[in-house]
């Protein structure tokens, strides 16, 4: 029975990775019809609609909802989560406009490194020596992808914005971790209502608009799947595997997204991309193994 639970947890973790991996390449396509800030808002609004639909299904089956009430000490984390989830996708959408989807997919892997470093230096959490080594390889790969030319050392603005979004999400992950015992549906609904709504208002204030209704509908569906259902499935995977093991399988997301991007856009990866891919894979392998922990003094 336990073995079946573990296998089910692995299935959920990989499903979450695949669902989230769809967001980068398809967002790149939709950005041809939808402005950046508006696109970010639609993704989270879609996530909110998706979770609302699941909430209705859960209620129809008389399934009891989990604890969704926040204490006073948790409110700052809720606010931090919302603010960062507004900034991160907007930064990513602007970055996607000037960098390839495959590059952005790999650069998103910096989120895991940022999450670990912030947890260590800010919250004093324990992390392993292997994870530190994995972070070094991941950061090296991100730097390699971010330079437009090694000889001229021109730094890509698009890559910088994607990396900035990864840092925002790294901080946000630490805020969300403090809320991990709450109902994941409530958390996603909050993101959909406040993050999506605020991003959309920012887009309107900036004068952004779109006349493509089909693109808007597709963006909402993409958000429901990649920003809503993927988070929901991820939280339940943690209950079968634990946070650490689930994160290992989630680290496959950037590689899945990169492969999807290369296929969709028919891009031929260059030596710079392949070198970064090797560094990323090795960094992910190092990060996936447990070891005696190193505690911050």
ABEGO torsion letter per residue (X at the ends): XAAAAAAAAAAAAAAAAAAAAAAAAAAAAAAAABBAAAAAAAAAAAAAAAAAAAAAAAAAAGBBBBBABBBAAAAAAAAAAAAAAAAAAAAAAAAAAABBAAAAAAAAAAAAAAAAAAAAAAAGBBBBAAAAAAAAAAAAAAAAAABABAAAGBBBAAAAAAAAAAAAAAAAAAAAAAAAABBAAAAAAAAAAAAAAAAAAAAAAAGBBBABAAAAAAAAAAAAAAAAAAAAAAAAAAAAAEAAAAAAAAAAAAAAAAAAAAAAAGBBBBAAAAAAAAAAAAAAAAAABBBBBBBBX
